[in-house]
Amino acid sequence: STQSRSSAASDVYKRQLQEKFTLIDLQQTASTTTSSDWDNGWDHAGSPCDGAAAWPGVRCNSAGYVSHLYLGNSDLGGRLSDRFFFFRDLEQLFVDHNDITNELPASIGSLSHLTTLDVSSNHFVGTIPASWGSLRNLRNLVLRDNPELTGQIPVSLLTEEMQSLRIELSGTQLSDGVIAEGGSSGNAGTVPYKASLVEGSATTYPRQTRRVNGVGRSLYRSAL
């Protein structure tokens, strides 16, 4: 009916508006040290998804919802807003090579479509939120070069279901011996999984022949 279509359109508009306000909050809480596209290219009067006028670093899907955030090397500082639950369609999030100093946002754990998360080369502190264990579609988790990150990887990211997840953790204090039993690597459970300590290689895993370039310590769980 006309009324139901109008209601659906209103719901879409409200969600798009909420995403826009969340992006603005993200911009305002991650203060910058220099002028950049992050500061100057986001026209708050327009839409983040508006074709040629789309905001730099923001990519949207055909439904008009934010699906990718590319904010690496954007002179971000301060803290990262913890309101990512509003980006329900987000697939990739890059905030690498900035100067962000707070704890890792727990709300990222609500992003059920997320496949790639790169928070490398910042100053994040503390542990990985337990909520990140809910990221069942995650395939790349890049944590490297955050020297104040401690603790372990959530065990739910290390199950058989998550065998294709690649985790990079060099330059952190995160444990690299967090996987306690064998399985998809072909070691029949006799030897614990162990992160490779060989630069550029993941060959400490049985049947693992892929190369991981530029990674000092990685958990790379592809079953080949």
Secondary structure, 3 states (H helix, E strand, C coil): CHHHHHHHHHHHHHHHHHHHHHHHHHHHHCCECCCCHHHHCCCCCCCCCCHHHCCCCEEECCCCCEEEEECCCCCEEECCCCCHHHCCCCCEEECCCCEECCECCHHHHHCCCCCEEECCCCCCEECCCHHHHHCCCCCEEECCCCCEECCCCCHHHHCHHHCCCEEECCCCCCCCCCCCCCCCCCCCCCCCCCCECCCCECCCCCCCCCECCCCCCEEECCCC
